Amino acid sequence: MHKFNTTRRPEETTDPCDYGSARAAQLMSGADSAGQLVGFALFPTIGALSDAYGRRPLLLISQLLHVVPAAFLFLYAEHDLSIYYFLGGKVVSASVGGGVIGMAYTADIVPSEQRSVAFGILLATAATGLMLAPVGANFTLGHAALAALSLHVSASLICFGLLEETVDLNPKRRHSEEQKKEMRPDRLLKAILGPKYRRYALIATLHGAVGKGLQDIGPYFMSRSLGFTPQRLGAFIVVLALTALVAQAAILRSLIGRFGELGVLRLALLSAAAAYVSFFGSAVLGSEATPFVAAATFLPLSTLSIPVLTALVANQASPAEQGTLQGSLHSLINLGQAIGLLVLPLVYRSAGAAVYLVGAAMEMLNFAIAVSDSGGGSAGGGNREIQIESGYGSISKDDEEDP
């Protein structure tokens, strides 16, 4: 076992394959950043539109837009279409925010005390897709693009044929006194401008920046600094996907029952910081095993932050306003992710593996912000939020007393 210089700049390469991979990574990172910025600008409006006109049509539009880049990628692989069509399609497909509408849809049909678990299960399904990544690596690009195209078309058909609308679009009922109480703009504005939401929004932005930026760096770091082969990197992805699936689908409920939602958020942020410190340690020690240990322990716990944070925010609004609130939150997550994609790779180029210490410090700042919140989860354990009923929905006493 040998030690690595953790502060040197990653070496430039003259190998054509390495250069091609680096160029492809730059193009994908640029497209991702552009998509995140588009989402930041549009998600609040998309969420509000789903409150006004229903979740189902916007979910369907989102799914159909995901067909576009998959089709362009297939045409690039098989018919020499410019890759820039695919990259542009990725940006466009990110503009509608299917994830935002999916979160609002889930909040519509799940009671507030069960939302964290429901959001966790929803996100866990994405982890199953990660487990297919090593399989897809064995396909030709054309076959992989065709498989992606088929999956997106299937998802669009499922959305069209099976999903029911969860927003009451009946004009008579929407203009009833009860609905007017639920849709009072002053209460929604109070939730968005209140100190509780501001804390959650800041955590979401910083966490998005760190998570997306270091996720972008991770494969390059592990292959360059730790000598991971593509097969070993694929094994790492599978381990992380499996453990994240178990954490979000099986462990989250019991953790919320014991610690409350806010307690789980704090645990997730601490776990993220510990994971990033362990990645830095792997470079210091030259250990290929350390990332696998992190993937089996700290990283899956860190994935609990988004479902819990989303639920804490969802409980600040009535069902009639979930789209607007979720759009606002995920807009800020997208802003953080765009900043992370732009800034953290630059830090990595100048500081090497020390970028993981920067990430750990930012997550500890998030932890301090979460500790400053004396409110908390709505289920189990300490920090239980005291709920009162109103036309606005479930509001904590802390929120009622906030200026």
Buried (B, 14 or more C-beta within 10 A) or exposed (E): EEEBEBEEEBEEEEEEEBEEBBEEBEBBBBBBBBBBBBBBEBBBBBBBBBBBBBBBBBBBBBBBBBBBBBBBBBBBBBEEBEBEBBBBBBBBBBBBBBBBBBBBBBBBEBEBBBBBBBBBBBBBEBBEEBBBEBEBEEEEEBBBBBBBBEBBBEBBEEBBEEBEBBBBEEEEEBEEEEBEBBBBEEBBEBBBEBBBBEBBBBBBBBBBBBBBBBEBBBBBBBBBBBEBEEEBBBBBBBBBBBBBBBBBBEBBBEBBBEBBBBBBBBBBBBBBBBBBBBBBBBBEBBBBEBBBBBBBBBBBBBBBBBBBBBBBBBBBBBBBBBBBBBBBBBBBBBBBBBBBBBBBBEBBEEBBBBBBBBBBBBBBBBBEBBEEBEBBBBBBBEBBBEBEEBBBBBBBEBBEEBE
